[in-house]
Amino acid sequence: MNNSFVNALYGKKLQIFFLFYMIMFLPLLSPLAQNLSYKHVSVIIIINLILFISIGILLLFCKSRTQKLVFSGLFIISYLPNTIYTSYLLFAHVLLQKDSVISLFETNPEESKEFLVHYFNPWIIVGCVVYILLCFLIIWKMRVGKPLKVKEHKIAFFSALVSLILVVSLPHLSRSVYFVNFYKLFVNYKIRLNKEECAILERQSQPYEVTDIHQDTVPKTIVVVIGESLTRQHMSLYGYPRNTNPKLAGLGDSLLVYADVISPQVHTIPVLRSVLTLADKDNPDHITEKPSIFELFNRAGYETYFISNQPFGGNFKTSYDVLLNLSKNISNLAPEKQSDEIIFPAFKGILAEDKKKNKLILIHLIGNHMAYEFRYTPSYNVFNNEKDHLIQETKFRDKKAIRTIDKYDNSVLYNDFIISQLISILHKQSDKNAALVYFSDHGEEVYETREFAGHAYEKVSTSMCEVPFLVWMSPEFRMQRQDLVLDTTRSYSTSDFLFSLSDLAGLHYSDYDDKRSIFSMQFEPKERYVGELTYDEVKGRSNKK
């Protein structure tokens, strides 16, 4: 390395500091991430160091104006992902992975606002402001310098150029560079979303036979209620000390409470992509290759309905919206921003419609989604640990955390009212041949074993995947379907829900697998997964905390 090269580096101290600040800040914080191994952290730091050195060398060959443009562009593209990754790392002590990042792309403004309300930390805001101001100050103060000539430093120039191209283009390398990976995931997500929409809409014109093998003169009404962020560990139906399920408990033996059901992931999007389709961990392409819930019931002659109190469609659509749009009738109540009882009039109206048709009604609740205090009406502000003293303070659970648990339990109590009321309405208004299934998309951890509330695959625990699974059937429905096995001790994952729902409704089609229905005599328990981890691995991680 000759003197001109050394002098050029020495004259660019501010630029080098800025580059180091932009590229290496988050990698050097990565040892704080509890979800990364020492090897993974080392790889992240090394790859980002190579990127830092490569860009730094290449900028020595650029004019000052070009350098400022490059640094400004680097700041613009890295600021958003850097803020997201760093903020989450600082308060959750994990580095976001693929599924969590993709979930961010489908998060609507209202959900983001509530998330910020729950996790608001003024120091993070201060840090973001300082970060911006420091970047602008460095760019403004950059010195003008004479660029090096490529012909005099060919080896350094081309080595840096090749290294930069390799780090940015090769997937195994680029996923360690947080802002490159962020935008690659976004582009791939958009491409995948477009392909899925086209494939799903195209298959509507293709033949696929679905038959009802339990036809009856009395039409069936099948109701599926999907909750949000409800762990069974906070339900008195499952042994929780607070009486969070008084109304559902009052239904007695008419309500089947399944004791060992888990979700296939801990984020809504991957769960519903699995629950609504025949896709699973081993066959993700079935989301485009095989029919989904409304397609099957539409082809079986059902009148299909979808009621949503979760944000749905519009400018912030999710990757499962195309599946829900296949319902013949849609009631989107989320724009009203009301608690879940807003669904009752729509539900009653559907039950009052043409009673000569079989009906499938899918209801998506806002449920127990963070921030919990927004999920119940004032009359359900019941639990207060200062009065019942059922929640003990620990090193990870202070008074503020306990108040959050109070709010979550209030939302569970309110959800108990919602589900029990839906069952009551169905029992009173529908034709006698009726059934309702309720489960939550995933669970929630609320300061059970550590200082954390929420759900994140990077911090996966049993609280986040152990969900309630409840089944109610009218006496007439039970009488007619004595072939169903109602064993509430079966180990099951909602990744196979569509097979169980098909069995409950008596639908038969070429891809139906009797071994995957929780109601079938041929049911076979299998290894259950939460994302890429087995359920036993998740339990092992939870026990170590």
C-alpha positions as MATLAB code, in Angstrom:
seq = 'MNNSFVNALYGKKLQIFFLFYMIMFLPLLSPLAQNLSYKHVSVIIIINLILFISIGILLLFCKSRTQKLVFSGLFIISYLPNTIYTSYLLFAHVLLQKDSVISLFETNPEESKEFLVHYFNPWIIVGCVVYILLCFLIIWKMRVGKPLKVKEHKIAFFSALVSLILVVSLPHLSRSVYFVNFYKLFVNYKIRLNKEECAILERQSQPYEVTDIHQDTVPKTIVVVIGESLTRQHMSLYGYPRNTNPKLAGLGDSLLVYADVISPQVHTIPVLRSVLTLADKDNPDHITEKPSIFELFNRAGYETYFISNQPFGGNFKTSYDVLLNLSKNISNLAPEKQSDEIIFPAFKGILAEDKKKNKLILIHLIGNHMAYEFRYTPSYNVFNNEKDHLIQETKFRDKKAIRTIDKYDNSVLYNDFIISQLISILHKQSDKNAALVYFSDHGEEVYETREFAGHAYEKVSTSMCEVPFLVWMSPEFRMQRQDLVLDTTRSYSTSDFLFSLSDLAGLHYSDYDDKRSIFSMQFEPKERYVGELTYDEVKGRSNKK';
ca = [
       0.000    0.000    0.000;
       1.769    3.201   -1.185;
       1.808    6.633    0.409;
      -0.913    8.113   -1.804;
      -3.331    5.389   -0.675;
      -2.458    5.894    3.008;
      -2.761    9.668    2.685;
      -6.143    9.299    0.988;
      -7.386    7.160    3.879;
      -6.035    9.618    6.456;
      -7.775   12.512    4.698;
     -11.122   10.720    4.790;
     -11.339   10.140    8.553;
     -14.824   11.634    8.799;
     -16.105    9.635    5.824;
     -14.650    6.431    7.251;
     -16.230    7.119   10.639;
     -19.606    7.769    8.973;
     -19.350    4.565    6.943;
     -18.403    2.591   10.036;
     -21.328    4.180   11.874;
     -23.807    3.292    9.103;
     -22.661   -0.276    8.465;
     -21.079   -1.588   11.676;
     -23.264   -0.050   14.401;
     -25.932   -2.782   14.402;
     -23.535   -5.731   13.791;
     -21.454   -4.632   16.791;
     -24.645   -4.618   18.884;
     -25.624   -8.117   17.654;
     -23.973   -9.912   20.627;
     -26.904   -8.546   22.654;
     -29.278  -10.733   20.615;
     -30.361  -13.761   22.626;
     -31.464  -15.614   19.482;
     -28.004  -15.615   17.854;
     -25.182  -18.062   18.471;
     -21.564  -16.943   18.870;
     -20.856  -18.320   15.386;
     -23.771  -16.390   13.870;
     -22.669  -13.153   15.532;
     -19.125  -13.671   14.262;
     -20.352  -14.210   10.698;
     -22.495  -11.051   10.832;
     -19.600   -8.923   12.049;
     -17.093  -10.332    9.533;
     -19.388   -9.945    6.498;
     -20.348   -6.398    7.436;
     -16.691   -5.575    8.049;
     -15.882   -6.769    4.519;
     -18.698   -4.575    3.188;
     -17.437   -1.600    5.199;
     -13.876   -1.984    3.924;
     -15.016   -2.530    0.307;
     -17.214    0.575    0.191;
     -14.581    2.589    2.014;
     -11.915    1.713   -0.543;
     -14.193    2.334   -3.529;
     -15.147    5.779   -2.234;
     -11.481    6.780   -2.307;
     -11.825    6.755   -6.086;
     -14.879    9.047   -6.090;
     -15.096   12.805   -6.103;
     -16.317   14.497   -2.954;
     -19.699   15.338   -4.454;
     -20.174   11.709   -5.466;
     -19.160   10.611   -1.977;
     -21.757   12.857   -0.379;
     -24.416   11.485   -2.728;
     -23.398    7.924   -1.868;
     -23.432    8.621    1.873;
     -26.788   10.397    1.636;
     -28.225    7.466   -0.299;
     -26.753    4.992    2.186;
     -28.325    6.934    5.033;
     -31.732    7.015    3.312;
     -31.858    3.282    2.576;
     -30.407    2.148    5.896;
     -32.205    4.458    8.330;
     -35.598    2.694    8.412;
     -34.328   -0.894    8.741;
     -31.584    0.225   11.131;
     -34.131    1.935   13.387;
     -36.444   -1.099   13.348;
     -33.742   -3.700   13.949;
     -31.875   -1.675   16.585;
     -34.996   -0.624   18.525;
     -36.275   -4.203   18.689;
     -32.822   -5.458   19.649;
     -32.593   -2.979   22.518;
     -35.999   -3.673   24.092;
     -36.501   -7.354   23.171;
     -32.848   -8.464   23.000;
     -33.354  -10.349   19.736;
     -32.431   -9.639   16.143;
     -35.483   -9.867   13.869;
     -35.566  -12.826   11.494;
     -37.345  -13.477    8.186;
     -40.946  -14.153    9.298;
     -40.970  -11.247   11.730;
     -39.642   -8.840    9.095;
     -42.261   -9.995    6.579;
     -44.929   -9.467    9.237;
     -43.796   -5.840    9.443;
     -44.586   -5.379    5.734;
     -48.213   -6.329    6.449;
     -48.636   -4.295    9.637;
     -51.188   -1.508    9.312;
     -50.767    1.963   10.880;
     -53.317    1.322   13.642;
     -51.519   -1.836   14.731;
     -48.164   -0.028   14.637;
     -49.551    2.787   16.787;
     -50.800    0.385   19.437;
     -47.469   -1.452   19.399;
     -45.627    1.836   19.996;
     -48.036    2.772   22.797;
     -47.266   -0.494   24.564;
     -43.492   -0.409   24.086;
     -42.960    3.365   24.119;
     -39.543    4.335   25.429;
     -38.488    8.010   25.245;
     -34.825    7.012   25.070;
     -35.418    5.190   21.790;
     -36.965    8.372   20.364;
     -33.994   10.401   21.594;
     -31.622    7.856   20.068;
     -33.348    8.044   16.670;
     -33.171   11.856   16.660;
     -29.486   11.881   17.652;
     -28.780    9.280   14.970;
     -30.334   11.468   12.257;
     -28.657   14.679   13.399;
     -25.237   13.048   13.667;
     -25.533   11.634   10.135;
     -26.478   15.002    8.673;
     -23.679   16.720   10.590;
     -21.069   14.254    9.309;
     -22.244   14.579    5.687;
     -22.180   18.390    5.965;
     -18.682   18.446    7.491;
     -17.058   16.088    4.982;
     -13.821   17.460    3.556;
     -13.164   17.911   -0.136;
     -10.354   15.657   -1.315;
      -8.680   14.537   -4.496;
      -9.833   11.089   -5.635;
      -7.366    8.284   -6.391;
      -6.883    7.019   -9.943;
      -8.043    3.493  -10.690;
      -5.088    2.724  -12.962;
      -2.674    3.380  -10.108;
      -4.507    1.097   -7.638;
      -6.128   -1.591   -9.793;
      -5.792   -4.430   -7.308;
      -7.379   -2.481   -4.449;
     -10.190   -1.129   -6.655;
     -11.198   -4.413   -8.279;
     -10.792   -6.434   -5.073;
     -13.130   -4.020   -3.296;
     -15.586   -4.012   -6.208;
     -15.745   -7.819   -6.387;
     -16.149   -8.080   -2.603;
     -18.999   -5.559   -2.640;
     -20.811   -7.384   -5.460;
     -20.447  -10.759   -3.749;
     -21.687   -9.527   -0.358;
     -24.718   -7.765   -1.856;
     -25.696  -10.421   -4.413;
     -25.066  -13.797   -2.752;
     -28.050  -14.731   -0.503;
     -25.914  -16.493    2.125;
     -23.837  -13.339    2.536;
     -26.396  -10.568    2.001;
     -28.772  -11.857    4.686;
     -26.136  -10.844    7.261;
     -26.267   -7.224    6.047;
     -29.409   -5.939    7.764;
     -30.503   -3.214    5.314;
     -29.695   -5.277    2.184;
     -31.605   -8.240    3.595;
     -34.532   -5.989    4.591;
     -35.091   -4.729    1.042;
     -34.461   -8.125   -0.537;
     -37.131   -9.615    1.699;
     -39.515   -6.818    0.747;
     -38.969   -7.316   -3.013;
     -39.280  -11.110   -2.726;
     -42.407  -10.696   -0.612;
     -44.050   -8.465   -3.227;
     -43.123  -10.864   -6.041;
     -44.450  -13.845   -4.099;
     -47.652  -12.010   -3.202;
     -48.357  -11.146   -6.827;
     -47.681  -14.703   -8.013;
     -49.927  -16.166   -5.327;
     -52.799  -13.833   -6.130;
     -52.602  -14.693   -9.837;
     -52.375  -18.447   -9.191;
     -55.239  -18.499   -6.671;
     -57.554  -16.473   -8.893;
     -56.643  -18.528  -11.951;
     -57.498  -21.838  -10.300;
     -61.088  -20.692   -9.651;
     -61.941  -21.651  -13.225;
     -60.393  -25.109  -12.902;
     -62.498  -28.171  -11.972;
     -62.200  -29.569   -8.445;
     -64.941  -31.817   -7.057;
     -66.094  -31.433   -3.449;
     -68.948  -33.581   -2.150;
     -70.997  -33.520    1.070;
     -71.126  -37.085    2.370;
     -73.483  -36.223    5.247;
     -76.308  -34.460    3.461;
     -79.439  -33.785    5.468;
     -82.786  -32.102    4.974;
     -81.874  -29.681    7.792;
     -79.177  -27.266    6.566;
     -75.892  -27.078    8.458;
     -74.472  -23.896    9.970;
     -70.730  -24.152   10.622;
     -69.085  -21.235   12.429;
     -65.309  -20.801   12.709;
     -64.071  -18.095   15.092;
     -60.378  -17.205   14.963;
     -59.089  -15.251   17.939;
     -55.916  -13.230   18.271;
     -52.962  -13.530   20.680;
     -54.766  -15.662   23.267;
     -52.681  -18.175   25.185;
     -54.566  -20.903   27.001;
     -52.191  -20.335   29.942;
     -54.325  -17.312   30.934;
     -57.668  -19.123   30.688;
     -59.366  -20.536   33.762;
     -60.797  -23.253   31.479;
     -57.221  -24.544   31.380;
     -56.426  -24.052   35.081;
     -55.398  -20.386   35.310;
     -56.073  -19.163   38.889;
     -58.051  -16.078   37.874;
     -61.601  -16.769   36.751;
     -61.164  -15.478   33.206;
     -63.750  -17.850   31.651;
     -66.879  -17.807   33.822;
     -69.345  -17.811   30.913;
     -67.658  -20.530   28.865;
     -67.248  -22.664   31.989;
     -70.999  -22.282   32.497;
     -71.645  -24.159   29.265;
     -70.536  -27.362   30.971;
     -70.265  -30.538   28.908;
     -71.800  -28.888   25.843;
     -68.414  -27.215   25.259;
     -65.466  -29.384   24.275;
     -62.187  -27.973   25.619;
     -59.197  -29.495   23.810;
     -56.228  -29.644   26.151;
     -53.202  -30.026   23.856;
     -53.451  -27.857   20.725;
     -50.680  -25.619   19.406;
     -50.304  -23.132   16.564;
     -47.816  -23.756   13.723;
     -46.178  -20.342   14.220;
     -46.366  -17.382   16.603;
     -47.268  -14.694   14.040;
     -50.722  -14.206   12.518;
     -49.668  -14.207    8.857;
     -47.888  -17.591    8.651;
     -50.516  -19.153   10.927;
     -53.499  -18.073    8.821;
     -51.726  -18.977    5.586;
     -51.576  -22.478    7.047;
     -54.972  -22.594    8.790;
     -56.948  -21.366    5.771;
     -55.284  -23.726    3.296;
     -53.915  -27.241    2.855;
     -50.369  -25.864    3.007;
     -48.040  -26.972    5.780;
     -44.362  -26.951    6.688;
     -43.533  -29.680    4.168;
     -45.859  -28.404    1.422;
     -45.846  -24.582    1.415;
     -46.731  -24.538   -2.310;
     -50.150  -25.994   -1.546;
     -51.286  -22.429   -0.885;
     -51.289  -21.920   -4.660;
     -51.730  -25.509   -5.816;
     -54.643  -26.683   -3.648;
     -58.032  -25.116   -2.805;
     -58.470  -23.118    0.405;
     -61.281  -22.927    2.957;
     -63.827  -20.802    1.058;
     -63.095  -22.524   -2.238;
     -63.920  -25.939   -0.756;
     -67.152  -24.796    0.865;
     -68.202  -22.751   -2.177;
     -67.804  -25.829   -4.356;
     -69.768  -27.896   -1.850;
     -72.737  -25.541   -2.306;
     -72.386  -23.609    0.945;
     -73.213  -19.950    1.297;
     -69.975  -18.558    2.684;
     -69.519  -15.509    4.937;
     -66.535  -13.681    6.341;
     -66.801  -11.194    9.231;
     -63.612   -9.382   10.186;
     -62.793   -7.077   13.057;
     -59.127   -7.191   12.067;
     -57.754   -4.784    9.439;
     -58.526   -6.364    6.095;
     -57.925   -5.345    2.478;
     -57.348   -1.803    1.262;
     -53.885   -0.277    1.167;
     -52.546   -2.562    3.873;
     -53.638   -5.964    2.652;
     -52.040   -9.130    3.951;
     -50.763  -12.133    2.050;
     -53.872  -14.099    3.061;
     -56.423  -11.463    1.959;
     -56.756  -13.131   -1.435;
     -57.980  -16.277    0.358;
     -60.547  -14.381    2.430;
     -61.812  -12.461   -0.593;
     -63.072  -15.777   -1.982;
     -65.947  -15.674    0.502;
     -69.265  -14.943   -1.213;
     -70.201  -12.396    1.478;
     -67.791  -10.112    3.364;
     -68.375   -7.803    6.340;
     -65.290   -5.727    7.127;
     -65.913   -4.067   10.494;
     -62.314   -3.152   11.360;
     -62.592    0.457   10.080;
     -65.131    1.090   12.862;
     -62.332    0.559   15.437;
     -64.714   -0.985   17.946;
     -64.389   -3.873   20.376;
     -65.341   -7.345   19.186;
     -69.017   -7.164   20.125;
     -69.473   -5.091   16.961;
     -69.702   -8.428   15.138;
     -72.958   -9.471   16.842;
     -75.432   -7.617   14.549;
     -73.701   -8.922   11.422;
     -73.699  -12.466   12.846;
     -77.377  -12.313   13.747;
     -78.203  -10.951   10.300;
     -76.438  -13.839    8.575;
     -78.222  -16.425   10.711;
     -81.560  -14.789    9.841;
     -80.894  -15.061    6.094;
     -81.995  -17.923    3.817;
     -82.345  -20.850    6.212;
     -82.554  -23.423    3.446;
     -78.835  -23.236    2.653;
     -75.795  -24.685    4.360;
     -73.659  -21.859    5.753;
     -70.012  -21.447    6.606;
     -69.341  -18.333    8.711;
     -65.719  -17.383    9.390;
     -65.179  -14.676   12.028;
     -61.798  -13.032   12.648;
     -61.613  -11.213   15.986;
     -59.215   -8.509   17.121;
     -59.225  -10.624   20.279;
     -56.378  -10.061   22.733;
     -54.055   -8.145   20.451;
     -51.645   -5.698   22.018;
     -52.238   -3.084   23.384;
     -54.480   -5.077   25.701;
     -56.301   -2.148   27.304;
     -57.942   -1.398   23.935;
     -59.468   -4.880   23.704;
     -62.293   -4.654   26.226;
     -65.053   -2.297   27.260;
     -64.879   -0.428   30.628;
     -67.214   -2.882   32.367;
     -64.598   -5.616   31.898;
     -61.870   -3.704   33.715;
     -62.171   -6.237   36.529;
     -58.823   -7.715   37.520;
     -56.574   -5.774   39.856;
     -53.663   -7.510   41.508;
     -53.644   -4.967   44.316;
     -56.980   -6.527   45.359;
     -56.676  -10.243   44.514;
     -52.853  -10.636   44.941;
     -52.807  -13.649   42.601;
     -49.792  -12.478   40.602;
     -46.500  -12.426   42.482;
     -43.748   -9.881   41.928;
     -40.454  -11.375   40.746;
     -37.127  -10.070   39.443;
     -38.661   -9.887   35.944;
     -42.202   -8.919   36.955;
     -42.541   -5.541   38.648;
     -45.707   -3.590   39.461;
     -45.898   -2.169   35.931;
     -45.637   -5.665   34.439;
     -48.320   -6.932   36.791;
     -50.632   -4.110   35.688;
     -50.068   -5.266   32.108;
     -51.054   -8.790   33.171;
     -54.220   -7.312   34.723;
     -55.058   -5.697   31.370;
     -54.377   -8.890   29.446;
     -56.562  -10.909   31.801;
     -59.339   -8.332   31.387;
     -59.126   -8.883   27.636;
     -59.364  -12.657   28.203;
     -62.462  -12.121   30.336;
     -64.003   -9.981   27.594;
     -63.136  -12.606   24.990;
     -64.933  -15.154   27.170;
     -68.064  -12.998   26.855;
     -67.657  -12.721   23.052;
     -67.301  -16.462   22.417;
     -70.046  -17.460   24.842;
     -72.387  -14.879   23.296;
     -71.687  -16.169   19.779;
     -72.572  -19.665   20.957;
     -75.748  -18.362   22.611;
     -76.814  -16.493   19.455;
     -76.087  -19.542   17.307;
     -78.030  -21.812   19.636;
     -81.065  -19.511   19.647;
     -81.230  -18.268   16.055;
     -79.768  -20.866   13.751;
     -81.305  -24.024   12.438;
     -80.759  -26.847   14.867;
     -77.923  -28.442   12.879;
     -75.091  -26.142   14.013;
     -71.496  -26.239   15.239;
     -68.919  -23.641   16.280;
     -65.129  -23.971   16.536;
     -62.974  -21.373   18.268;
     -59.197  -21.159   18.441;
     -56.626  -18.388   18.590;
     -54.185  -17.796   15.761;
     -51.308  -17.958   18.255;
     -50.676  -17.309   21.929;
     -48.993  -14.539   23.872;
     -46.301  -14.360   26.516;
     -47.085  -11.947   29.339;
     -44.181  -11.913   31.823;
     -44.510  -15.636   32.527;
     -40.811  -16.413   32.965;
     -38.960  -13.253   31.888;
     -39.279   -9.532   31.302;
     -41.249   -9.722   28.071;
     -44.817   -9.306   26.837;
     -45.857  -10.087   23.284;
     -45.008  -12.677   20.670;
     -41.916  -13.018   18.517;
     -40.526  -16.127   16.894;
     -37.041  -15.030   17.896;
     -38.157  -15.438   21.549;
     -40.554  -18.348   20.957;
     -42.022  -19.986   24.074;
     -44.876  -22.317   24.960;
     -47.038  -19.333   25.937;
     -46.842  -18.088   22.351;
     -47.952  -21.348   20.708;
     -50.238  -23.105   23.202;
     -53.708  -22.006   22.124;
     -57.269  -22.729   23.188;
     -59.297  -24.986   20.912;
     -63.008  -25.070   21.750;
     -65.848  -26.887   19.980;
     -69.574  -26.472   20.532;
     -72.204  -28.545   18.736;
     -75.960  -28.424   19.005;
     -77.493  -31.632   20.414;
     -78.988  -32.367   16.996;
     -75.597  -32.002   15.318;
     -73.980  -34.382   17.794;
     -76.786  -36.890   17.343;
     -76.421  -36.895   13.561;
     -72.612  -37.070   13.626;
     -71.917  -39.899   16.024;
     -69.080  -40.935   13.705;
     -67.007  -38.019   15.028;
     -64.460  -38.855   17.706;
     -64.566  -36.138   20.373;
     -61.372  -36.932   22.260;
     -60.236  -33.682   23.887;
     -56.850  -35.115   24.928;
     -55.521  -35.538   21.388;
     -52.268  -33.737   20.568;
     -52.923  -31.511   17.580;
     -51.679  -28.533   15.585;
     -54.001  -26.065   13.880;
     -51.831  -26.409   10.764;
     -54.214  -29.311    9.993;
     -57.359  -27.362   10.804;
     -58.853  -27.436    7.305;
     -58.885  -31.245    7.365;
     -60.712  -31.194   10.706;
     -63.207  -28.588    9.495;
     -63.839  -30.634    6.352;
     -64.501  -33.693    8.513;
     -66.845  -31.710   10.766;
     -68.823  -30.494    7.744;
     -68.698  -33.875    6.000;
     -66.802  -32.652    2.947;
     -64.845  -35.073    0.803;
     -62.337  -34.231   -1.946;
     -59.252  -35.760   -3.530;
     -56.737  -34.082   -1.184;
     -58.623  -34.844    2.024;
     -56.607  -36.865    4.545;
     -58.621  -38.529    7.302;
     -55.479  -39.043    9.401;
     -55.132  -35.279    9.866;
     -58.596  -34.592   11.303;
     -58.810  -34.307   15.073;
     -62.386  -35.651   14.843;
     -61.537  -38.765   12.818;
     -61.253  -42.394   13.938;
     -58.207  -42.618   11.667;
     -56.451  -39.637   13.290;
     -52.716  -40.146   13.724;
     -50.694  -37.870   16.016;
     -47.513  -36.564   14.385;
     -44.501  -34.431   15.174;
     -45.687  -30.866   15.688;
     -43.694  -27.838   14.602;
     -43.675  -24.188   15.564;
     -41.936  -22.631   12.609;
     -38.738  -24.629   12.151;
     -38.662  -25.882   15.748;
     -40.385  -28.963   17.080;
     -42.822  -28.390   19.917;
     -40.494  -30.363   22.216;
     -37.664  -27.966   21.327;
     -39.908  -25.002   22.172;
     -40.754  -26.591   25.525;
     -37.064  -27.175   26.155;
     -36.284  -23.523   25.494;
     -39.118  -22.373   27.753;
     -37.935  -24.600   30.613;
     -34.430  -23.096   30.443;
     -35.646  -19.538   31.054;
];
